[in-house]
Amino acid sequence: MALIVQKYGGTSVGSVERIQAVAQRVYKTVKAGNSIVVVVSAMGKTTDGLVKLATEISPNPNRREMDMLLSTGEQVTIALLSMALQELGQPAISMTGAQVGIVTEAEHSRARILHIETTRLTRHINAGKVVVVAGFQGTSSAGEMEITTLGRGGSDTSAVAIAAALGASFCEIYTDVPGILTTDPRLVAEAQLMDAISCDEMLELASLGAKVLHPRAVEIARNYGVPLVVRSSWTDQPGTWVTSAKPQGRSLINLEIARPVDHVEFDTNQAKVALLRVPDKPGVAARLFGEISRQKVDVDLIIQSVHEGNSNDIAFTVTTPILKRAEAVATAIAPALRSQSNPKLEEAEVMVEHNIAKVSIAGAGMIGRPGVAAKMFATLAEAGVNIQMISTSEVKVSCVVDAAQCDRAVLALRTAFEIEAGEQGSRGAGESACIDSPLPNCPLVRGVALDLKQARLAIRQLPDRPGMAAKLFGLLAQHNISVDMIIQSQRCRVIDGVPRRDIAFTVSQMDGESAKEMLIQVAAELGWGEVVLDSAIAKVSIVGAGMVGQPGVAAKMFEALAQQQINIQMIATSEIKTSCVVAQEQGVKALQAIHTAFGLAGSEKFVVPA
């Protein structure tokens, strides 16, 4: 007999008829000999309606009162579903997050789960009842017993956390699509259903805006080895399994606030090639990396900084043995990248740097925690290590530093993030989801994601010395502003005897204006230059564990964009992801072009139920 946790989203329980259909599915699962805990969201658009009511009362409602209000939505659903099950003759009991024993931080509207008191829950399960739990909510650990909510996607988080706490056989997430698709079927009707995907790949896709699973839920599944399957509420299709490696015995105390970093990784076998002053126009990255791919040069990190005038910089890292080949390719193609429209523009310059190392922190717990990257930068600054390149993903931050400073950087990071020597990683440790996943064959690209809700901030002329990145991202963390992509320009200018570089990063659109105002206030005091905000951007990304060691994948993505005359404004990569910033108006077109280029479309068209 299996213990199964099932979660049903708002559309799955949006009417009396749908609640009755869910009750039939649960009843059928129980009759097959299983014990069931059901986690549900509020009915349909109930939460949106409650938010609207609140804003009609107050333009800036108190967060505590919002939690009191929004938590009522799920309570309606749990009571109705329990009644529906009882009508079928199945014993059932509804329980709020507080009654279940979901204990959280005392952070209204965005609480993380500390632990789950399972005694009461287990007693009802053992009595043969289906326990119907209100998702999205808990209660603070303080004596006040404050009702808290977990933020967007909170019911997914509740379900997987309960599955982890109970040691459930698996957790089923029921939604309005048949599983996890190669992209959003609302944008590409021929998006293809995946049979399985690794947690690492799903973390990247979920964090990039794939709406099927919330990244916090995937993080818990990964950390605690919870088998997870995403299925349609409307059919009996098998859905998509999200697989994870066997976890290394984590405590269920501080379930969501355990240490955010699992590994410190390093690679001293690296060199950097940068092309400065390449034209800022469609096709440049495609031409460069197309030639690199044809010459079988395997590239690791790729970054393209924010443009300056009509040009920008592209830099990439390679392993030392193939540096000469990479340098030859870059040198040969540089003259061809000269701007034809502006012959006076300086020719693209190739800059090669030996004796560098890549130092990375990695961990699923980094998602949505703005202080993690800032802590890394501050740690390196305190150790006197200057950062030459920064590249980020949802679960990793990598910095290129001087090779002579690598040991010092690694030791400092291990100490700061409390990583034991045996947990330290060299090149390859924890970098590929294929290594950690039981999936037999990793395709090059699993999915394409689009995020239309980001804004880009650029700060011109930051002093190029240890501590600048730490100060900048520390300030953002203090204001609870999460940063996604971070790009540091390769071009260095000496102004008044001080070497300076530009740095650009993306944040949520809703944080853009406040972040800009805050940074403008401190820029003059800290000797920074102009702060520029662009809210009309889109981030399009490819994710796939099979990308590791395949030099042509990024080139294929860039070529797909070039063919549609879509200019790439920024590039950032990790081992299993490549992201490009483009104009917001071209975001959907970019996603569709890339999805087609990688042959991800299936023969069946998916229609998302209203």
N, C-alpha and C positions, 0 to 999 in steps of 0.2 A: 504493500500500500504506500502510495506517494503522498507527501505533503506538498501541496501546490499553492502558490500565491498568484492570484489573478488580479489584474488591474484593468478597469474600464474607464475610458476617457469621457469627456462631456458629451460628445456626439453619440456615443454608444448608449448613454442613459438619458438621452434628450427628450424622451416622452414616456408616457405610461406604457405604450406598446413596446418600446425599446427596452424599458426596464424589465418587462415581463419576458422578453426574448433573452435577456441576460440571465434572468432567473432560471429559464429552461436550460440554458447552456451550463450553468453552475450545477443544477440538479442532475443533469446527465453525467457530469464529471464526478459527482459524489457517488452516484449509483454504479460507476465503474470501479468503485473501491478506494477512492481518494479522500483525503482530508483537505478542506479548502478554506483559505482566508481570501476574502475579496476586498480589494481597495478600490474606491470609486471617487470620481471627481464630481463637481456640481453639475446639475443637469444643463445641457446645451450651453446657452449664452448667459446663464444665471450670474456668473461672476462679473461679466461685462455689465449686466444690469445693475448689480450692486455697486460697482465702481461709479456708474453714471449717477445713481442716487446720491452717493457720497459727494460727488463733485457739484451736484446741484445745491447741496447744503453748504459746502466749503470748497473754495478753490484749491486749498492745500490741506486736506484732511489729516488729522493726527494719525500717526502710524499704528499706535496701539488700538485706537478705535476702529481703524480699517481692518485689523486682524480680527477683532470681535465681530465685525460685520461680515467679512468674507468667509469666515469659518462656518457661518450658518448655511452656506450653499451646499456643502458636502453633507451636512446633517440631514437635509431634506432627502437626499438620494439614499443614504444608508437606511433610513427608516422605511422608505418605500420599497427598496430592494428586499429588506428583511421581511416585510409584509408579503411581498410577492413569493418569496421562497416558502414562507409559512403556509400560504394558500396552496402550494404544491405538496404540502405534507412534509417539507424538509425543515427540521429545527434550525433556527437562525437567530442571531442576536446582532444588533447594530451597536457600534462603539465609536465614540469620538477619538481623536488622537490622544487626548488626555486620559480617557478611560483605558485605552490600550496600553498606555505607559510610554508614549513617545516623548522623551525628554530632550529638549533643545537648548541652545543658547538663548539668552534673553535679548534677542535681536528681532524686533518686530519687522515683519514683511520680508525678511531674508534670513531667517534662522537656519542654522545647521544642526543636524541631529547629533546629540551627545551619546545617548544609549537608549535602548528599548527594554522596559521591564516586562518580560514575557510571561510572568507567572499567571496572570489572569487570562491572558490570551490562550496559553497552553491548556488551562483548566477547561475552558469552553470547547476547545478543539477535541480534547480527550472525552468530553461528554457527547461528542457526535454532532456538535453544532457547526454550521457555517458561520464564521465571524465576518461581519461586513464592517469594514473600517473606513472612516472618513480620511481620505488622503489630504495632502497639502498642509496638514496642521499638526501641532504638538503643544506641549506646555513647558514653560521655562523651569529650570531646576531650582530656582530660588523659591523661598517660602511663599512668595506671593501667588504662585501657580498661575502665572500669566499665560493666556492663550497666545500662541505664536503661529505664524504661517511660514512656509518654507520658500516662498517665491515662485516664480514661473516654473512650470513643470514639476511642481512639488508632489503631485500624486505619484508620478513615476518614481521619485526619490523615496516616498513613503513605502511603496510596494517592494522595491529592491532592498531597502533597509530592513523591512520586516522579514523578507526571505532570508537575508543574511543572519539576522538575530535568531530565527527559528531553525536555521540549518535546513531550509526547505529543499526539496528535490530540484525544483526549478521555479522560475517566475515567468508568468505569461503576461505580456502587455497587449491588450486588445485595443485596436484603433480603427480609423476609417480607411486605411490602406491595407493591402494584403501582406505587408511585411516591409522590409527595408529595400528601397529601390535605388537605382543608380543615380537618380536625381529626383527633384520634386516633380511628380506627375502633373501638377497644375501648370508647370512650365514646359514639360516635355511629355506628351501623352504616351510616347513609346518607351518611357523609362522601364528598365528591366528589373524584375524581382530577383534578389539574391537568395540563395539557399542558406548561406552562412557568411559571417563576416567576423573578423577578430575584434576584440575590445579596443585595441589600439587604433584600428582604422575607424571604428564606430565613434570613439572619443573625438577624433579629428572631425568627422562628418557632423556629429551632433553639435559640437562647439561652433562649427562653421555655419550653422543655421538650418541643418536638416532637422525638421520639426518632429520626426517620429519618436525620438527618445531624447530625454533631457541629459546633458553631459554628466550631471551629478549622479544620476541613476547608473549610467555606464561606469562612472568612477567607482561606485560602491561595488558593482558587479565584478569589476576587474580586481579590486583590492581584496575581495572576499571570495572570489571564485564562484559567484552565483551564476548557474546556467540561466540564460535569458533568451526568451523567444518572443518575437513581435508577430502578431497575427491579426487578421481581419475580424471585426465583430460580426460581419455579415455572411461569412462563408466558413467552411471547414478546411480551408487550405492550410498546409503545414506551416506557412510563414517563414521567417528568417531567424536562424539561431545566431546569437552573439556569443562567441566563444572566448574563453580566457584561460591562461595558463594556471596551473595549480598554485594557489596563493601560499605565501610563507607565513603561516599562522599569525594573523593580526588579532589584537584584542578588540572585543566589541565595545569596549569603553572608549569614549571620544571617537565614536564611529566615523563621523564626518570631519572631525578636526584633528585627526592624527597627522603626523608629520606630512607635509605636502610633497617632499622630495624623497624619492626612493634610491636614486643613484647619482653619483658624481662620475662623469665619464670624461675621458681625455684622449687626444690623438696628437702625438708629436710628429707624425709622419705627414705633415701638411705643408703646402705652399700656396701663396695667393697670387692670382693674376687679376689685375684691374685695368679696364679700359676707361680712361677719363675723357670727358667731352665728346661722347657719342651723340649723334643727333637725336632729339626727342621727337620721334615720329614712328608710325606703325612699321613693323617689319625688321627693325634693327636687331632686337633680341632673337628673332627667328633666324635671321641671316647668320648671326654670330654662333648661336648654339646648334644651328643646323650643320654648320661646317665642323664644329667641335664633335658632333655626333658622327659625322661621316669619317672623321679621323679616329674614331673609337676612343675618344678621351672621356674618361669617367669623371664627372664633376660631382663634388659634394655640396657645399653651400653655394647658393646663388643669391646675390642681393643687387637690386637696382634702387638707387636712392631717388629722392624727390628731385625733380628737374630744377635747373638753375638757368634762367634765360631759355635758350633753344636747345640746351643739351643737358645730359645727365651722365652718371657714371654707372658702369656695370662691373661687378667684381665676382669672382668665383674662386673656390679652393679646389685643389687637386692633391693627390698623394705625390710625394716627392719624386718617385721613380718616373712619373710621366710628365713632370713639370716642363722639360725641354720641348716635348711635343705640344703641350698646351700653349706654351709661350710662342712657339713657331706659328701655330694656328692664329693666335690673337694678333701677332705682328703682321702676318700676311693679310689678314682681313681688315686691319685698322684703316689703311688708306681708302678702302672701298666704302667705309662708313662715313667718310667726310660729307658734310652737308652740301648737296648740290644746289639747294636754293640759296645758300649763304656761303659762297666760297671764301669769305673773309674769316669764317669761323675756324679756329685753330683745329688742326688735324687731331683725330683721336690718338691719345698717347697711351702706350702700354706700360704698365708699371708692375714689376714682379717683386715679390717679397719672399725670401727664404726664411728659414729659422722661425717659423710660427707654430703655434699649437692651438688646437680647438679644445676648449673646456666647456662642458655642458652639465646642467642639472636637469634631471628628468623625473617626472612623477605625475600620476593622474590627479593628485590632490592640489595641483597648481591652478586648476581651472577656477576662474572667478575670484581668485585671491590676489588682489593688486599688489600686496606687499612682497610677494615671493621674488619676482624679478628685481625689485628694488633692493631686497636683502642681498641678492647675489652681487649686484653692482656695488653695494656698500661694502660687502666683504672683500671684494677684489680691490676696491679703493683703499681700504684700511691696510691691505697687504702690499700696497704700493704697485699694484698691477694695472697697467693702462689697457683699455679695451680698444682694439683696432677694428673689429667688425662685430655686429650683433645680428643674430638671426633667431626668430622665435617661432614656436608652434604652440598649440594648445597644451601640450604636455612636455615641452622641452624649451629651454633657453640655452643657446650656444653663443659663446664669445670667442673670438680669435684674439690671442695674446702673443707676446714674445715667447718663443720656445724656452728661453732661459728662465722665464717666470712661471713655467707650467707647474712644476712641483710645488712651488709656494702657493699658487692659485688653488690647486687641488687640495692641498692640506687645509688651507683656510676655509674652503667650501665644505669639506668633510666635517670640519669642526663646527662651522656655523649651522649646518643642517643636520648635525648629529648622525652622520653616516659612518658606520663601522668600517674598518679597513677591508674586511672581507666583502662588503657590499659595494665597494668602489668598482667602477667599470672602466675598462680600456675601450679601444675602438671596437664597436660591434655589440657591446654589452647592452642589452635591452633596447637596441636601436631598431630592430626590424620586427614588425608584428608577425612575420612569417616564422621567425625563430621561436617566438613565444606562443604561437598558435598551432592547434592541431590541424588547421586547414591544409590539405595535401598539396594543392597547387595555388599559389598566389597569382592572380592576374596582375598585369602591370598597373592598371588603374581600376579601382573598385567603384568609385563614385565621383560626381562633380557637384559642388555646392556653391551656392550664391548667397552673399550677405549684402543686403541693400540698406542696412541700418547702422553703417559705420561712418565716421567722419575722420579726416586726416588733419593732424596738427604738425606743422613743421617749425622748428626753431633754428633760425639762421645763426651761424657764427658762434657756436658754443666753444669755449676754450678747450683745447684738446689735451686734457691732463686727467690723471686719476681723480675720481670723485664726482665728475660732472654728471655722468649718467646716474650715479647713486643719488645725487641731490635732486635731479629732475624727477626721476621715477619714485623717489621717496616722497616728494611733495604730492604727486598724484595719488600715491597710496594713502597718504594721510587724509586726503579728501575722498577716499573710497572710490577712486576712478580706476577701473580695470583697463589695461592696455593690451592690445592684440599684437599686430605687427610692429616691429621696431627696426628701423633702418638707419644706420649711421653712414654718412657720405664718405667716399674715399678721397675726394678732393680736399686738400688742406690749404688754407690761406693763412699767411702770417700778417696779422694786423696789429700795429703798435708793438711789434716784437713778440706777439702771442700767437702760436699756431691755433687755428680754429677750424671746426668742421660743422656742417649742418646735421641735424638729427630729425627724423620724421617718425611718426607713430600713428596708429589708428586707435580710436576709442569709440564707444557707443555714441550714436548721433545725439542722444539725449544728454550726454555728458560734454559734448563738443564746446558749446558756448561757455559753460561754467569753467571748463578746463582752460580755455583760452584766456578768460578774464583773470583767472588765478595766476597763470603763467606770465601774463603781461605785467601784473603787479610786482612780480619778483625779478623779471628779466633785467631791468635796469640796475637793480641792486646787486645782482650776481654777475653783471657784465655780459649778459646774453644779448643777441641781436633780435631781429623782428620775429614775432609770433604770427604764423599764418594758418588760418582754418579753412578747410574745404569740406563742406558737408555733402557735396554732390558726387560721391564716389561709390563704387561697388567693388566688393572683393569676390573674385571667382577663384575656386581652388579645385585641384585634383588630389585625390587621396588613394593610395594603394601601397600595400606592403611589398608588392612585386617591383616597385620602382627602384629599389635599392640596387645599385650597380648597373643600372640601365641608362646610359648617357643620352639616348634619343628621346626619352619621355618628355622632358621639359621642352626640348626643341619642337616636338610635335604640338604641344600646347601653344607655344609662341607662334608657330606657323598657322595654326587654326585661327588665332586672333588676327594675325597679319592679313590673311586672306579676306577677312571681313573689314579690313581697314580700321581695326580697333587698336588704339595706342595704349601701350602698357605704361602706367605711371610709376608703379613700384613693383618689385619682385622680392619675395622672401621664400625660403625653402627649409624643410626639415628632411629627415631620411625618407618619410613616407608621405610628404605633402609638398606641393608647389602652389603658391598663392600669388595672384596678380591683382593689383588695383587698377581699375579702369574707370572711365566716366560712368556715372550712375545710369544715365540714359542708355548706355550700351551694355549694361549688366546682363539682362536676359538674353540678348543676342549673343553675348560672349559665352554664356553657359551652354546655350543650344549648339553653338559652333564646336565647342570643345567636346560635348557629349557625342556629337556626330563623328568628330575626328577619331575618337577612340573606339568607335563601333560599339557603343554601349546600349544602343536601342534594341528592344526586343520586338517580336512580331505582334504582341498583344498591346492594345491601348487600355490604359487604366483610367477609369472615370471615378473621381473622388466623390462620394455621396455628399449631398448638401447637408 
